[in-house]
Amino acid sequence: MNDGEKKVLLVTFSDNADHQDITFGMFEQLYPEYDVWLMCIKKPRVGLNTNNHVRFVDCPERPGIVRKTFKLHTLNREILWIWRQKFDVIFFETLHTWNLPIMLFCHRKSRIYQMIHDVVPHTGDKQAKSIDLMNRVVCKLADYIVLVNQKYLARVSQLYGISKERVRHVDMWRRFPEYTVPRHTGKVLFFGRLNPYKGVDNLLEIVTQCPDIRFSVIGRIDPSVESLVRQLEKRRNVEVNTGYVTDAEMKEAFVEADWVILPYNSATQSGVVIDAYRYARPVIAFNVGALSEQIEDGVSGYLLPKKSNELFARKLKQLVALKREQYDTLSRNAYEFGVNKYSSKRAAKRFLSLIQERVI
């Protein structure tokens, strides 16, 4: 059977715009040339060209246990629809409680792929236990586990008792807009949840050492770092937004910045890096987790030793002072690196190769 003969269902029940963009982007690249279908939440946050291969589901928006989780009539209807469609492949891009019954009841007719974004749940994350439990369950039920970095391929086998033959890797993908011309604002952006593993402690030290650089800090606060965020808010060179941010506001934040920073204490990989590339903004990060797979040092951004806050601040001062021509080259490099490695257009062939493999 070749790729064109395979009937594929892409599934994301996530209400997260990034995860929707990932799944929708692949669907748009493959349809209508391939027999690919899409299943997603009833009211997605990102744009989608609908057709009769798109199925909207009134499902629980979060992967946890909520009231909608027990809408068994809806769940049974969707399972029956999937069963009757006789998909060769079902690809789950995100973890979700409804993935599990679908896997259980449709496994005999379909080969199941489950993508895992966080192999090792972050210490201090309030969802760490539920993510770990979900990882363990899907490793038992899915035919293949798909990771978006290579560093943790062996680790997932050790942690969850899954054979190495059932673990796959494919680089993440996203829709990429046209090249975004730099605004040369001198601004630096920290984007994402404000929690211990994202290095809020490091961020405070760095902005303190860079009083002449303007920082924009955007993200929801974890209660464990609230005191650090309050200190950030007192800095004259820092603008903090901890409220809800629309997709348009998120885009503007990246476009308005010259640099995106990730002073993380730990990481697997980061969607923030890809967002930076999408808007042609180079990144500066500590070399933790698999970020070295996402950042080509000196080309798409810069990698520094973990917790070297003083070095980070010095590097940031040096980079913000670059001449426009030098910065524009870095901006273009970051965008081209991102397009080649992470755009859904370039990822389509890799995805088809992934689902074509069959070892077990």
Sine and cosine of phi, psi and omega as CSV:
sin_phi,cos_phi,sin_psi,cos_psi,sin_omega,cos_omega
0.00,0.00,0.80,-0.60,0.05,-1.00
-1.00,-0.06,0.09,-1.00,-0.09,-1.00
-0.85,0.53,-0.63,0.78,-0.07,-1.00
-0.92,0.40,-0.39,0.92,-0.01,-1.00
-1.00,0.00,-0.15,0.99,-0.06,-1.00
-0.99,0.14,0.70,-0.71,0.06,-1.00
-0.98,-0.19,0.88,-0.48,-0.20,-0.98
-0.85,-0.53,0.70,-0.72,0.12,-0.99
-0.91,-0.41,0.85,-0.53,0.10,-0.99
-0.99,-0.13,0.78,-0.63,-0.08,-1.00
-0.80,-0.59,0.77,-0.64,0.30,-0.95
-0.60,-0.80,0.83,-0.56,0.10,-1.00
-0.98,-0.18,0.25,0.97,-0.06,-1.00
-0.97,0.23,0.56,-0.83,0.15,-0.99
-0.99,-0.12,0.14,0.99,0.03,-1.00
-0.99,0.13,0.78,-0.62,-0.07,-1.00
-0.88,0.48,-0.62,0.79,-0.02,-1.00
-0.89,0.46,-0.72,0.70,-0.02,-1.00
-0.93,0.38,-0.59,0.81,0.08,-1.00
-0.90,0.44,-0.68,0.73,-0.01,-1.00
-0.88,0.47,-0.63,0.77,0.03,-1.00
-0.87,0.50,-0.80,0.60,-0.08,-1.00
-0.94,0.35,-0.69,0.73,0.00,-1.00
-0.90,0.43,-0.62,0.78,-0.01,-1.00
-0.88,0.47,-0.65,0.76,0.02,-1.00
-0.94,0.35,-0.64,0.77,0.03,-1.00
-0.85,0.53,-0.71,0.70,-0.03,-1.00
-0.91,0.41,-0.52,0.86,0.02,-1.00
-0.96,0.29,-0.52,0.86,-0.09,-1.00
-1.00,-0.08,-0.50,0.87,-0.04,-1.00
-1.00,0.02,0.67,-0.74,0.09,1.00
-0.99,-0.15,0.13,0.99,-0.04,-1.00
-0.87,0.49,-0.57,0.82,-0.01,-1.00
-0.91,-0.42,0.36,-0.93,-0.02,-1.00
-0.99,0.12,0.96,0.29,-0.06,-1.00
-0.92,-0.40,0.60,-0.80,-0.02,-1.00
-0.80,-0.60,0.34,-0.94,-0.04,-1.00
-0.75,-0.66,0.70,-0.72,0.10,-0.99
-0.81,-0.59,0.78,-0.63,-0.07,-1.00
-0.46,-0.89,0.02,-1.00,-0.02,-1.00
-0.93,0.37,0.34,-0.94,-0.14,-0.99
-0.89,0.46,-0.60,0.80,-0.04,-1.00
-0.80,-0.60,0.99,0.14,-0.02,-1.00
-0.93,0.37,0.40,-0.92,-0.04,-1.00
-1.00,0.05,-0.34,0.94,-0.04,-1.00
-0.92,-0.40,0.35,-0.94,-0.07,-1.00
-0.91,0.41,0.53,-0.85,-0.01,-1.00
-0.44,-0.90,0.77,-0.63,0.10,-1.00
-0.99,0.16,0.95,-0.30,-0.10,-1.00
-0.99,0.13,0.45,-0.89,0.09,-1.00
-0.36,-0.93,-0.10,-0.99,-0.09,-1.00
-0.97,0.25,0.05,1.00,0.10,-1.00
-0.98,-0.19,0.10,0.99,0.03,-1.00
-0.94,-0.33,0.78,-0.62,0.00,-1.00
-0.85,-0.52,0.87,-0.49,0.02,-1.00
-1.00,-0.06,0.68,-0.74,-0.10,-1.00
-0.81,-0.58,0.72,-0.70,0.06,-1.00
-1.00,0.08,0.98,0.21,-0.12,-0.99
-0.93,-0.36,0.21,-0.98,0.13,-0.99
-0.89,0.46,0.70,-0.72,-0.13,-0.99
-0.99,0.16,-0.32,0.95,0.02,-1.00
-0.91,-0.41,0.41,-0.91,-0.05,-1.00
-0.97,0.24,-0.09,1.00,-0.03,-1.00
-0.99,0.14,-0.15,-0.99,-0.01,-1.00
-1.00,-0.02,0.94,-0.33,0.03,-1.00
-0.75,-0.66,0.03,-1.00,-0.07,-1.00
-0.85,0.53,-0.69,0.73,-0.05,-1.00
-0.92,0.39,-0.33,0.95,0.01,-1.00
-0.83,0.56,-0.50,0.86,-0.10,-0.99
-0.99,-0.17,0.36,0.93,0.13,-0.99
-0.98,0.20,0.96,0.27,-0.16,-0.99
-0.91,0.41,-0.51,0.86,0.02,-1.00
-0.88,0.47,-0.72,0.70,0.02,-1.00
-0.91,0.42,-0.71,0.70,-0.01,-1.00
-0.87,0.49,-0.72,0.70,0.00,-1.00
-0.88,0.47,-0.63,0.78,0.02,-1.00
-0.88,0.47,-0.68,0.73,-0.02,-1.00
-0.94,0.35,-0.61,0.79,0.05,-1.00
-0.89,0.46,-0.67,0.74,0.01,-1.00
-0.90,0.44,-0.65,0.76,0.03,-1.00
-0.88,0.47,-0.72,0.70,0.01,-1.00
-0.88,0.47,-0.69,0.72,0.00,-1.00
-0.85,0.52,-0.70,0.71,-0.04,-1.00
-0.94,0.33,-0.46,0.89,-0.02,-1.00
-0.96,0.29,-0.38,0.93,0.05,-1.00
0.83,0.56,0.83,0.56,0.04,-1.00
-0.93,0.36,0.64,-0.77,0.11,-0.99
-0.96,0.27,-0.58,0.81,-0.05,-1.00
-0.70,-0.71,0.71,-0.70,0.20,-0.98
-0.87,-0.49,0.84,-0.54,-0.07,-1.00
-0.91,-0.43,0.92,-0.39,0.04,-1.00
-1.00,-0.09,0.88,-0.47,-0.04,-1.00
-0.99,0.13,-0.45,0.90,-0.02,-1.00
-0.74,-0.67,0.36,-0.93,0.11,-0.99
-0.96,0.27,0.60,-0.80,0.02,-1.00
-0.25,-0.97,0.58,-0.82,-0.02,-1.00
-0.86,0.51,-0.55,0.83,-0.03,-1.00
-0.96,0.27,-0.26,0.97,0.10,-1.00
-0.86,0.51,-0.61,0.79,-0.18,-0.98
-0.91,0.42,-0.78,0.62,0.04,-1.00
-0.90,0.43,-0.54,0.84,0.06,-1.00
-0.89,0.46,-0.70,0.72,0.04,-1.00
-0.87,0.50,-0.70,0.71,-0.05,-1.00
-0.89,0.47,-0.71,0.70,-0.13,-0.99
-1.00,0.01,-0.34,0.94,-0.07,-1.00
-0.94,-0.34,0.06,1.00,-0.12,-0.99
-0.89,0.45,-0.60,0.80,-0.07,-1.00
-0.92,0.38,-0.44,0.90,-0.02,-1.00
-0.99,-0.12,-0.32,0.95,-0.15,-0.99
-0.72,-0.69,0.51,-0.86,0.16,-0.99
-1.00,0.05,0.78,-0.62,-0.16,-0.99
-0.97,-0.23,0.78,-0.63,0.13,-0.99
-0.89,-0.46,0.73,-0.68,0.08,-1.00
-0.82,-0.57,0.85,-0.53,0.07,-1.00
-1.00,0.09,0.73,-0.69,0.08,-1.00
-0.90,-0.44,0.83,-0.56,-0.03,-1.00
-1.00,-0.01,-0.58,0.81,0.00,-1.00
-0.87,-0.49,1.00,-0.08,0.01,-1.00
-0.91,0.42,-0.70,0.72,0.02,-1.00
-0.93,-0.36,0.97,-0.24,0.02,-1.00
-0.82,0.57,0.62,-0.78,-0.10,-1.00
-0.95,0.31,0.71,-0.71,0.05,-1.00
-0.87,0.50,0.75,-0.67,0.01,-1.00
1.00,-0.03,-0.22,0.98,0.04,-1.00
-0.96,0.27,0.80,-0.60,-0.06,-1.00
-0.90,0.43,-0.30,0.95,0.02,-1.00
-0.99,-0.14,0.12,0.99,-0.12,-0.99
-0.86,0.52,-0.69,0.72,-0.04,-1.00
-0.92,0.40,-0.67,0.74,-0.01,-1.00
-0.93,0.36,-0.58,0.82,0.05,-1.00
-0.91,0.41,-0.69,0.72,0.02,-1.00
-0.87,0.49,-0.70,0.72,0.01,-1.00
-0.89,0.45,-0.70,0.72,0.01,-1.00
-0.90,0.44,-0.66,0.75,0.04,-1.00
-0.85,0.53,-0.69,0.72,-0.03,-1.00
-0.90,0.43,-0.65,0.76,-0.04,-1.00
-0.93,0.36,-0.73,0.68,-0.04,-1.00
-0.93,0.38,-0.48,0.88,0.07,-1.00
-0.91,0.42,-0.45,0.89,0.06,-1.00
-0.99,0.17,-0.58,0.82,-0.16,-0.99
-1.00,-0.04,-0.55,0.83,-0.09,-1.00
-0.99,0.16,0.46,-0.89,0.11,-0.99
-0.96,0.30,-0.65,0.76,-0.03,-1.00
-0.72,-0.69,0.63,-0.78,0.16,-0.99
-0.97,-0.26,0.75,-0.66,-0.06,-1.00
-0.92,-0.40,0.82,-0.57,0.06,-1.00
-0.95,-0.32,0.45,-0.89,0.00,-1.00
-0.98,-0.22,0.24,0.97,0.18,-0.98
-0.58,-0.81,0.33,-0.95,-0.03,-1.00
-1.00,-0.02,-0.37,0.93,-0.13,-0.99
-0.87,0.50,-0.56,0.83,-0.13,-0.99
-0.98,-0.21,0.25,0.97,-0.01,-1.00
-0.87,0.49,-0.73,0.68,0.01,-1.00
-0.96,0.29,-0.55,0.83,-0.06,-1.00
-0.90,0.44,-0.63,0.77,-0.03,-1.00
-0.91,0.42,-0.55,0.83,0.06,-1.00
-0.92,0.39,-0.66,0.75,-0.01,-1.00
-0.93,0.38,-0.68,0.73,-0.09,-1.00
-0.95,0.32,-0.65,0.76,-0.19,-0.98
-0.90,-0.43,0.14,0.99,0.10,-0.99
0.91,0.42,0.55,0.83,0.00,-1.00
-0.96,-0.27,0.66,-0.76,-0.03,-1.00
-0.91,0.40,0.53,-0.85,-0.02,-1.00
-0.88,0.48,-0.47,0.88,-0.01,-1.00
-0.92,0.39,-0.32,0.95,-0.02,-1.00
-0.99,-0.16,0.14,0.99,-0.01,-1.00
-0.94,-0.35,0.77,-0.64,-0.04,-1.00
-0.83,-0.56,0.33,-0.94,0.06,-1.00
-0.78,-0.63,0.65,-0.76,0.18,-0.98
-0.51,-0.86,0.67,-0.74,0.03,-1.00
-0.90,0.43,0.58,-0.81,0.04,-1.00
-0.88,0.48,0.33,-0.94,0.04,-1.00
-0.64,-0.77,0.39,-0.92,0.07,-1.00
-0.51,-0.86,0.33,-0.94,0.18,-0.98
-0.93,0.38,0.68,-0.73,0.03,-1.00
-0.90,-0.44,0.78,-0.62,0.10,-0.99
-0.98,0.22,0.00,-1.00,0.12,-0.99
-0.92,0.40,0.28,-0.96,-0.03,-1.00
-0.83,0.55,0.74,-0.67,0.00,-1.00
-0.99,-0.15,0.90,-0.43,-0.05,-1.00
-0.91,0.42,0.72,-0.69,0.01,-1.00
-0.88,0.48,0.52,-0.85,0.06,-1.00
-0.99,-0.14,-0.20,0.98,0.02,-1.00
0.83,0.56,0.78,0.63,-0.01,-1.00
-1.00,0.06,-0.37,0.93,-0.11,-0.99
0.98,0.18,0.02,1.00,-0.05,-1.00
-0.98,0.21,0.46,-0.89,0.03,-1.00
-0.85,-0.53,0.72,-0.69,-0.08,-1.00
-0.92,-0.40,0.75,-0.66,0.25,-0.97
-0.91,-0.41,0.88,-0.48,-0.10,-0.99
-0.80,-0.60,0.73,-0.69,0.06,-1.00
0.76,-0.65,0.10,-0.99,-0.05,-1.00
-0.84,0.55,0.69,-0.72,0.00,-1.00
-1.00,-0.04,0.99,-0.10,-0.02,-1.00
-0.61,-0.79,0.11,-0.99,-0.11,-0.99
-0.84,0.54,-0.70,0.71,-0.10,-1.00
-0.95,0.30,-0.29,0.96,0.07,-1.00
-0.99,0.16,-0.01,1.00,0.13,-0.99
0.97,0.24,0.66,0.75,0.04,-1.00
-0.89,0.46,-0.56,0.83,0.06,-1.00
-0.89,0.46,-0.67,0.74,0.04,-1.00
-0.91,0.41,-0.66,0.75,-0.01,-1.00
-0.85,0.52,-0.69,0.73,0.00,-1.00
-0.88,0.48,-0.68,0.73,0.03,-1.00
-0.90,0.44,-0.67,0.74,-0.06,-1.00
-0.92,0.40,-0.73,0.69,-0.02,-1.00
-0.92,0.39,-0.49,0.87,0.04,-1.00
-0.92,0.39,-0.57,0.82,-0.01,-1.00
-0.99,0.12,-0.12,0.99,-0.02,-1.00
-0.82,-0.57,0.89,0.45,-0.10,-0.99
-0.91,0.41,-0.34,0.94,-0.03,-1.00
-1.00,-0.07,0.04,1.00,0.01,-1.00
-0.96,-0.29,0.68,-0.73,0.01,-1.00
-1.00,0.01,0.75,-0.66,-0.01,-1.00
-0.89,-0.45,0.62,-0.78,0.15,-0.99
-0.89,-0.45,0.85,-0.53,-0.04,-1.00
-0.89,-0.45,0.88,-0.47,-0.10,-1.00
-0.77,-0.64,0.84,-0.54,0.05,-1.00
0.23,-0.97,0.37,-0.93,0.07,-1.00
-0.95,0.30,0.55,-0.83,-0.06,-1.00
-1.00,-0.04,0.76,-0.65,0.25,-0.97
-0.99,0.12,0.72,-0.69,-0.04,-1.00
-0.81,0.59,-0.46,0.89,-0.05,-1.00
-0.93,0.36,-0.30,0.95,-0.01,-1.00
-0.88,-0.47,0.28,0.96,-0.08,-1.00
-0.87,0.49,-0.63,0.78,-0.01,-1.00
-0.91,0.42,-0.59,0.81,0.04,-1.00
-0.92,0.38,-0.64,0.77,0.02,-1.00
-0.91,0.41,-0.62,0.78,0.04,-1.00
-0.89,0.46,-0.58,0.82,0.07,-1.00
-0.93,0.37,-0.62,0.79,0.06,-1.00
-0.88,0.48,-0.64,0.77,-0.03,-1.00
-0.90,0.44,-0.40,0.92,-0.01,-1.00
-0.99,0.14,-0.25,0.97,0.00,-1.00
-0.96,0.27,0.75,-0.67,-0.05,-1.00
-0.92,0.39,-0.40,0.92,-0.06,-1.00
-1.00,-0.09,0.18,0.98,-0.07,-1.00
-0.83,-0.56,0.76,-0.65,0.14,-0.99
-0.93,-0.36,0.86,-0.51,-0.10,-1.00
-0.93,-0.38,0.74,-0.67,0.07,-1.00
-0.78,-0.62,0.94,-0.33,-0.02,-1.00
-0.95,-0.31,0.19,0.98,0.00,-1.00
-1.00,-0.02,-0.12,-0.99,0.03,-1.00
-0.93,0.36,0.71,-0.70,-0.02,-1.00
-0.88,-0.47,0.82,-0.57,0.04,-1.00
-0.96,0.29,0.24,-0.97,0.03,-1.00
-0.88,0.47,-0.61,0.80,0.03,-1.00
-0.91,0.41,-0.64,0.77,0.03,-1.00
-0.93,0.37,-0.60,0.80,0.06,-1.00
-0.88,0.47,-0.73,0.68,0.03,-1.00
-0.85,0.52,-0.71,0.70,-0.01,-1.00
-0.88,0.48,-0.59,0.81,0.01,-1.00
-0.89,0.46,-0.67,0.74,0.02,-1.00
-0.95,0.32,-0.66,0.75,-0.02,-1.00
-0.91,0.41,-0.60,0.80,-0.06,-1.00
-0.96,0.29,-0.40,0.92,-0.03,-1.00
-1.00,0.06,0.40,-0.91,0.16,-0.99
-0.99,-0.11,-0.55,0.83,-0.06,-1.00
-0.76,-0.66,0.55,-0.83,0.10,-1.00
-0.89,-0.46,0.78,-0.63,-0.08,-1.00
-0.90,-0.43,0.56,-0.83,0.02,-1.00
-0.72,-0.70,0.98,0.18,0.00,-1.00
-1.00,0.10,0.78,0.62,-0.19,-0.98
-0.95,0.30,0.50,-0.87,0.15,-0.99
-1.00,0.09,-0.50,0.87,0.07,-1.00
-0.42,-0.91,0.30,-0.95,-0.01,-1.00
-0.20,-0.98,0.34,-0.94,0.29,-0.96
-0.99,-0.16,-0.99,0.13,0.23,-0.97
-0.75,-0.66,0.03,-1.00,-0.07,-1.00
-0.69,-0.73,0.79,-0.61,0.13,-0.99
-0.94,0.33,-0.36,0.93,0.02,-1.00
-0.90,0.44,-0.60,0.80,0.03,-1.00
-0.87,0.50,-0.71,0.71,-0.02,-1.00
-0.92,0.40,-0.64,0.77,0.07,-1.00
-0.87,0.49,-0.65,0.76,0.04,-1.00
-0.87,0.50,-0.71,0.71,0.02,-1.00
-0.90,0.44,-0.61,0.79,-0.01,-1.00
-0.85,0.53,-0.55,0.84,-0.01,-1.00
-0.96,-0.29,0.34,0.94,0.15,-0.99
0.89,0.46,0.62,0.78,0.01,-1.00
-0.91,-0.41,0.87,-0.49,0.03,-1.00
-0.92,0.39,0.36,-0.93,-0.11,-0.99
-0.85,-0.52,0.43,-0.90,0.12,-0.99
-0.80,-0.60,0.79,-0.61,-0.12,-0.99
-0.54,-0.84,0.40,-0.91,0.22,-0.97
-0.98,0.22,0.57,-0.82,-0.06,-1.00
-0.99,0.12,0.99,0.17,0.01,-1.00
-0.84,-0.55,0.36,-0.93,0.02,-1.00
0.82,0.58,-0.70,-0.71,-0.01,-1.00
-0.97,-0.26,0.38,0.93,0.00,-1.00
-0.89,0.46,-0.43,0.90,0.03,-1.00
-0.92,0.40,-0.34,0.94,0.09,-1.00
-0.98,0.20,-0.36,0.93,-0.07,-1.00
-0.99,-0.14,-0.37,0.93,-0.10,-0.99
-0.85,-0.52,0.86,-0.52,0.11,-0.99
-1.00,-0.02,0.95,-0.32,-0.13,-0.99
-0.85,0.53,0.82,-0.58,0.00,-1.00
1.00,0.06,-0.12,0.99,-0.01,-1.00
-0.91,-0.42,-0.90,0.45,0.00,-1.00
-0.99,-0.14,-0.11,0.99,0.00,-1.00
0.18,-0.98,-0.39,-0.92,-0.06,-1.00
-0.66,-0.75,0.66,-0.75,0.04,-1.00
-0.92,-0.39,0.72,-0.69,-0.02,-1.00
-0.80,-0.60,0.42,-0.91,0.01,-1.00
-0.87,0.50,0.59,-0.80,-0.03,-1.00
-0.81,0.58,0.68,-0.74,0.11,-0.99
0.93,0.38,0.20,0.98,0.02,-1.00
-1.00,0.05,0.94,0.33,-0.13,-0.99
-0.90,0.43,-0.63,0.78,0.01,-1.00
-0.91,0.42,-0.68,0.73,0.05,-1.00
-0.90,0.44,-0.64,0.77,0.02,-1.00
-0.87,0.49,-0.71,0.70,-0.01,-1.00
-0.90,0.43,-0.66,0.75,0.02,-1.00
-0.89,0.45,-0.69,0.73,0.00,-1.00
-0.90,0.45,-0.65,0.76,-0.01,-1.00
-0.90,0.44,-0.68,0.73,0.03,-1.00
-0.87,0.49,-0.67,0.75,0.01,-1.00
-0.89,0.45,-0.69,0.72,-0.08,-1.00
-0.96,0.29,-0.63,0.78,0.02,-1.00
-0.90,0.44,-0.43,0.90,-0.01,-1.00
-1.00,0.04,0.05,1.00,0.00,-1.00
-0.88,0.48,0.49,-0.87,0.11,-0.99
-0.93,0.37,0.41,-0.91,-0.07,-1.00
-0.83,0.56,-0.67,0.74,-0.05,-1.00
-0.90,0.44,-0.63,0.78,0.02,-1.00
-0.92,0.40,-0.68,0.73,0.00,-1.00
-0.91,0.42,-0.67,0.74,-0.02,-1.00
-0.86,0.51,-0.59,0.81,0.05,-1.00
-0.90,0.43,-0.70,0.72,0.04,-1.00
-0.90,0.44,-0.64,0.77,0.02,-1.00
-0.87,0.49,-0.74,0.67,0.00,-1.00
-0.90,0.43,-0.65,0.76,0.02,-1.00
-0.88,0.47,-0.68,0.74,0.00,-1.00
-0.89,0.46,-0.67,0.74,0.00,-1.00
-0.91,0.41,-0.73,0.68,-0.03,-1.00
-0.91,0.43,-0.64,0.77,0.06,-1.00
-0.87,0.49,-0.70,0.71,0.00,-1.00
-0.90,0.43,-0.70,0.72,0.00,-1.00
-0.87,0.49,-0.73,0.69,-0.06,-1.00
-0.92,0.39,-0.59,0.81,-0.10,-0.99
-1.00,-0.09,-0.51,0.86,-0.22,-0.98
-0.80,-0.60,-0.02,1.00,0.00,-1.00
-0.97,0.24,0.59,-0.80,0.01,-1.00
-0.88,0.48,-0.50,0.86,0.02,-1.00
-0.89,0.46,-0.71,0.70,-0.01,-1.00
-0.97,0.23,-0.37,0.93,-0.08,-1.00
-1.00,0.10,-0.24,0.97,-0.11,-0.99
-0.85,0.53,-0.71,0.71,0.00,-1.00
-0.91,0.42,-0.62,0.78,0.02,-1.00
-0.90,0.43,-0.63,0.77,0.01,-1.00
-0.91,0.41,-0.69,0.72,0.01,-1.00
-0.89,0.45,-0.62,0.79,0.06,-1.00
-0.90,0.44,-0.62,0.79,0.00,-1.00
-0.87,0.50,-0.77,0.64,-0.07,-1.00
-0.98,0.19,-0.17,0.99,0.04,-1.00
-0.99,0.14,-0.42,0.91,-0.03,-1.00
-0.91,0.42,0.55,-0.84,0.11,-0.99
-0.47,-0.88,0.96,-0.29,-0.02,-1.00
-0.95,-0.30,-0.58,0.82,-0.07,-1.00
-1.00,-0.09,0.00,0.00,0.00,0.00
